[in-house]
Amino acid sequence: MATHLNGLQFRLGTGAAEHACRTGFHGARSYRSEPTPALPNPCSSRQVARGPKPGQTPDREATNNETEEVVTTALDPVLLPFTARTLPYSFDVPSQPEVRPFGLAHTTAVPDQDIADVSHLRYDPARQLNVDTTTGQPITEPGHVIQMATHTDTRYDNQWFEDKD
Amino acid sequence: MAGSVVVITRDQDVTADLVCAELAAREVPVVRFDLADYPERLTQVAYLVNGRAHWTGALAGRHRDVDLESVRSVWYRKPSEFRFHEGLTATEQQWCAAEAVHGFGGVLATIPASRWCNHPHRSAEAELKPAQMAVAVASGLRVPATLLTNDPEQARDFCSTHSTDGVIYKPLRGGPASEAGQRVALRATPVTAEQITDTVRRTTHLFQARVPCDYAVRLTVVGSRLFAVRLDPPPGAEVTLDWRAYPTDEVIYTPIEVPTSVAAAMLRLMDAFGIRYAAPDFVVHDGRWWFIGDLNPGGQWGWIAAHTGLPIATAIADELQEGTS
């Protein structure tokens, strides 16, 4: 179904891939994959069937064997990408409007209070969990209020706020 | 399948804690470390011997070791960078970093991709937005009409062509994090032909036809399990293009179903990139047409689980516990 050769290379619809049947959130259903479907027509007035509930595994539509292929140029292997422990503040002053990139002209300030404070957490390498230093308990303990904000970088969400590590 | 689950992430990744705790409750051996542990707090010993086509040896951490021959699965989440001896010069650290990336990262990268969630190479490919969008279309998902250009005239033409519903600009890789001494965010923004300036020339810019949005959906995909959550703005809030602009705790989170055709296409997209986890964003038009915005192969999910009770940590633990060979 997918090939990766010296970088980025994808081949779709070359056959049926199977997905394991697992128990979903609202109940269990069995699913088995089917060949790649034809691309849907965005202008179609066809009603979309109601599908699996959250956590359930979906059916794959039974359609034709059309093959779509997207190939891009090879990329150098990245090995292990990572993010900075702490993002240093930039004190660069933005360029004049006639020079500054169009996209960067749309940045907005992020108030400090929008960044979750995790200074009360301490990582316990023995338990491999973070401990709330105010209670002494792992944050995953039942009854503990988990402040599961995206306090670390959300680079992969296409946003990037500074860490508080 | 025996062996350890390896979790590679930064220490204060509280989202990873949820999965580590779940695996611990199942008595599945877990070894968690950050790339920052290497080389001063994590020891690598890897051998390659004639007649054996894989690396053997161990990674010895603060409290646990990883036997390179018995890795059940690897969860590559949000590690920070290697941390070197503070006495080294910048030149020395750069040299050490290059050696570590190839020597340490290279050995890890030889673990079969099928055991990763996600293999960093596969994630890196899947993070490329142009690739995401093309493969999404090939997989059967809807993608808004999009222009990538550094040509201001083309940008103006695109905005004029799609002036009925409008056009948004959004970055390919997020914002610069900070500038002029303050944190900054760069979110999707509506733009018009009149607003386009010649500064589009400075780099690639992504313009997208605006899809009239009934509501936004954050979909979390773990293996073949889908967790979809509708995101609505806080009552009385000014409607914006990006739900990230609202305070996290004030967004209204509602688990919903995924149309069968979208679910199937989504799994084909995951297959095409060879990834087992992603947290794509969708906008839903006319109550039924789902348009994918971003794939987010390393996207956050902890806050979604906290606000909805969806068992995403359990699903990830299932994936890691099961492993594959």
Interface residues (C-beta under 8 A of the other chain):
Chain A: M1 A2 H4 G7 L8 F10 R11 L12 G13 A17 H19 A20 R22 G24 F25 Y31 S33 E34 T36 P37 A38 L39 P40 P42 Q47 V48 A49 R50 G51 P52 K53 P54 G55 Q56 T57 P58 D59 R60 E61 E68 E69 V70 T72 L75 P77 V78 L79 L80 P81 F82 T83 A84 R85 L87 P88 Y89 S90 F91 D92 V93 P94 P97 E98 V99 R100 P101 F102 G103 L104 A105 H106 T107 T108 A109 V110 D112 D114 I115 V118 L121 Y123 P125 A126 Q128 L129 N130 P138 I139 T140 I146 Q147 M148 A149 T150 H151 T152 D153 T154 R155 Y156 D157 N158 Q159 W160 F161 E162 K164 D165
Chain B: V7 R10 D11 Q12 D13 V14 T15 D17 L18 C20 A21 A24 V30 R32 L35 A36 G61 R62 H63 Y76 K78 P79 S80 E81 F82 R83 V101 H102 F104 G105 G106 L108 A109 A113 P120 H121 R122 S123 A124 E125 E127 L128 P130 A131 A134 V135 V137 A138 S139 G140 R142 P152 A155 Y169 K170 P171 R173 G174 G175 P176 A177 S178 E179 A180 G181 Q182 R183 V184 A185 L186 R187 T189 I196 T197 D198 T199 V200 R202 T203 H205 G223 S224 R225 L226 F227 A228 V229 R244 P247 T248 P255 I256 E257 V258 P259 T260 S261 V262 A263 A264 A265 M266 L267 R268 D271 A272 F273 G274 A279 R288 W289 W290 D294 N296 P297 G298 G299 Q300 G302 W303 A305 A306 T308 L310 P311 A315 D318
